[in-house]
C-alpha cells in the first residue's frame, strides 16, 4: 500500500470509528504499527486536517480540510440517513460498506449541530427477511455495466434449467425480494432480467457495447413500463 493510499484510508477510519479512535484501533484497521499511525496523524495535520487528541488518549477528526462544510435542512438529513441505511440493508457487501462510509463522510462535513442530527436521525431502515445472496461479484458487475462491457455467466432459471449467457449489462435493480440485472441477452436477442442469486461464474468477454447503454436502458424501461408487459426475472 502506498503512503498516499494509507493516508486516505486513515482519514476514512477516523470518520468511521467512534471517537476517540486509539492508535491501536487505527493500526489494526490499516495493518500497520501504532508508530506509523502517529507519523501519519502528524502528516494529516500538516495537510490541514484538524485532528484532536494525542497518543495514549485517542484521536477525533474535528475538521477535514479536504471536505468543505455542507448544510442540509432536517428533512434532507433524514432522507439521506434513510436512503443510506436502506442501501446498507439491501446492498451487496461492497455497496453496503460504501453506504456506511458515505454516512461517516457526511458526518465529518456537517456543522456540529447537524452532525448530531445525522447521528441521531429519527428515520432508519431495517429488513428482517434477508435477500438472497448474489452468486457473483456485484462490484465487478457494476463496473462492467458502467464501462459498457459485455459479460458472460452461467445462469439457472426458475425451473432449474442451466444456460450460459452473454449479455450487455444495462442496470442493476434492487427489488423487494431479489436483486436483478437488466440486460440485452445475446442468446435470446432481446431484453431480459436476471436474478443475481441465480448467476454464477461472471467474466468479461473483452467486447464493448459503448456508447449504447443509456439508449438501450431507456428503451428497456419504456418497454417494461407499458401496462401490457409482464417481464419477471428469468
KABELQUI-V547159 format. One record per pair of residues at least 24 apart in sequence whose C-alpha atoms are under 8 Angstrom apart, sorted by the first residue. I is the first residue (numbers start at 1). GAP is how many residues later the second one is. If there is no record, write none. Layout:
# KABELQUI-V547159
{{I | GAP} {I | GAP}}
This chain:
# KABELQUI-V547159
{{6 | 24} {7 | 33} {7 | 37} {12 | 89} {12 | 93} {14 | 45} {14 | 46} {14 | 47} {15 | 46} {15 | 86} {15 | 89} {15 | 90} {15 | 92} {15 | 93} {16 | 84} {16 | 85} {16 | 88} {16 | 89} {19 | 39} {19 | 40} {19 | 41} {19 | 42} {20 | 33} {20 | 37} {20 | 38} {20 | 39} {20 | 40} {21 | 37} {21 | 38} {21 | 39} {22 | 33} {22 | 34} {22 | 35} {22 | 36} {22 | 37} {23 | 32} {23 | 33} {23 | 35} {23 | 36} {61 | 47} {62 | 46} {63 | 45} {63 | 46} {64 | 44} {64 | 45} {67 | 42} {68 | 41} {69 | 40} {69 | 41} {69 | 42} {70 | 39} {70 | 40} {70 | 41} {71 | 39} {71 | 40} {71 | 43} {72 | 42} {74 | 43} {77 | 40} {77 | 41} {77 | 44} {78 | 40} {78 | 43} {78 | 44} {78 | 45} {81 | 37} {81 | 40} {81 | 42} {81 | 43} {82 | 41} {82 | 42} {82 | 43} {85 | 39} {85 | 40} {85 | 41} {86 | 38} {86 | 39} {86 | 40} {89 | 36} {89 | 37} {89 | 38} {90 | 37} {90 | 41} {90 | 84} {91 | 83} {92 | 41} {92 | 42} {92 | 46} {94 | 45} {95 | 44} {131 | 46} {131 | 47} {132 | 45} {132 | 46} {132 | 65} {133 | 63} {133 | 64} {134 | 45} {134 | 62} {134 | 63} {134 | 64} {134 | 65} {135 | 61} {135 | 62} {135 | 63} {135 | 64} {135 | 65} {136 | 60} {136 | 61} {136 | 63} {136 | 64} {136 | 65} {136 | 66} {137 | 65} {141 | 28} {141 | 61} {142 | 29} {142 | 30} {144 | 25} {144 | 60} {145 | 24} {145 | 25} {145 | 26} {147 | 63} {148 | 60} {148 | 61} {148 | 62} {148 | 63} {148 | 64} {148 | 65} {149 | 55} {149 | 56} {149 | 57} {149 | 58} {149 | 59} {149 | 60} {149 | 61} {150 | 54} {150 | 55} {150 | 56} {150 | 57} {150 | 58} {150 | 59} {151 | 51} {151 | 52} {151 | 53} {151 | 54} {152 | 49} {152 | 50} {152 | 51} {152 | 52} {152 | 53} {153 | 46} {153 | 47} {153 | 48} {153 | 49} {153 | 50} {154 | 45} {154 | 46} {154 | 47} {154 | 48} {155 | 43} {155 | 44} {155 | 45} {156 | 42} {156 | 43} {157 | 41} {157 | 77} {158 | 76} {168 | 41} {168 | 45} {169 | 44} {170 | 43} {170 | 44} {170 | 46} {170 | 47} {171 | 46} {180 | 53} {182 | 35} {191 | 29} {192 | 39} {192 | 41} {192 | 42} {193 | 38} {193 | 39} {193 | 40} {193 | 41} {194 | 39} {194 | 40} {195 | 38} {195 | 39}}
